[in-house]
Amino acid sequence: QKEVEQDPGPLSVPEGAIVSLNCTYSNSAFQYFMWYRQYSRKGPELLMYTYSSGNKEDGRFTAQVDKSSKYISLFIRDSQPSDSATYLCAMSAFINDMRFGAGTRLTVKP
Amino acid sequence: DTEVTQTPKHLVMGMTNKKSLKCEQHMGHRAMYWYKQKAKKPPELMFVYSYEKLSINESVPSRFSPECPNSSLLNLHLHALQPEDSALYLCASSQGEGGTEAFFGQGTRLTVV
């Protein structure tokens, strides 16, 4: 079993839709959770950072962490074509050894 | 400013060449990382430097040699690489120990011929 599981998609939605992206994990020591957006041939861009369980909102993006279920989510409201990218979840325990999910490729169609 | 700068952006090298990748950040971060990313795969951790000391080496072949000359700079020296080492090499930095948010550079796209 991989430490971090993420459905690679691809996921295609119409413009304006709400997008839900998810990851599950097996290591109960993880307590720092990140979502990155990566455009083709570019470096990952940090979107959201959450410590432990709870919700965090930033503009059109909401990150949720449920440590009891070992499940994290990223919601994108009012999705735009510019949101088309690969979304990577990442998580770490006490030291800086981030583990990434496989990444979900998202396409938002105009 | 959350910028991590990597040079060069693209590199083509032969299997007998020696080259270096460079990474620089001026955010006062004390942890710096090298990741390798193959096409359509997530980044894989190679090395972590914390306070200029190598703290994690993920069993990377010795043809990759990291160096951290100071708290702002991170190098990756390459020697006798194989074609399967062709990938996007990403540098990242974070504030310090304890899983704080990490910021990535745009990467160096390496092709070994």
Chai-1 contact restraints between the chains, C-beta under 6 A:
chainA,res_idxA,chainB,res_idxB,connection_type,confidence,min_distance_angstrom,max_distance_angstrom,comment,restraint_id
A,Y32,B,G99,contact,1.0,0.0,6.0,A-B,restraint_1
A,K42,B,Q106,contact,1.0,0.0,6.0,A-B,restraint_2
A,G43,B,L90,contact,1.0,0.0,6.0,A-B,restraint_3
A,G43,B,F104,contact,1.0,0.0,6.0,A-B,restraint_4
A,G43,B,G105,contact,1.0,0.0,6.0,A-B,restraint_5
A,G43,B,Q106,contact,1.0,0.0,6.0,A-B,restraint_6
A,G43,B,G107,contact,1.0,0.0,6.0,A-B,restraint_7
A,P44,B,F104,contact,1.0,0.0,6.0,A-B,restraint_8
A,L46,B,E101,contact,1.0,0.0,6.0,A-B,restraint_9
A,L46,B,F103,contact,1.0,0.0,6.0,A-B,restraint_10
A,Y49,B,E101,contact,1.0,0.0,6.0,A-B,restraint_11
A,L88,B,P42,contact,1.0,0.0,6.0,A-B,restraint_12
A,S92,B,G99,contact,1.0,0.0,6.0,A-B,restraint_13
A,N96,B,A31,contact,1.0,0.0,6.0,A-B,restraint_14
A,N96,B,V48,contact,1.0,0.0,6.0,A-B,restraint_15
A,N96,B,S94,contact,1.0,0.0,6.0,A-B,restraint_16
A,F100,B,P42,contact,1.0,0.0,6.0,A-B,restraint_17
A,F100,B,P43,contact,1.0,0.0,6.0,A-B,restraint_18
A,A102,B,P42,contact,1.0,0.0,6.0,A-B,restraint_19
A,G103,B,P42,contact,1.0,0.0,6.0,A-B,restraint_20
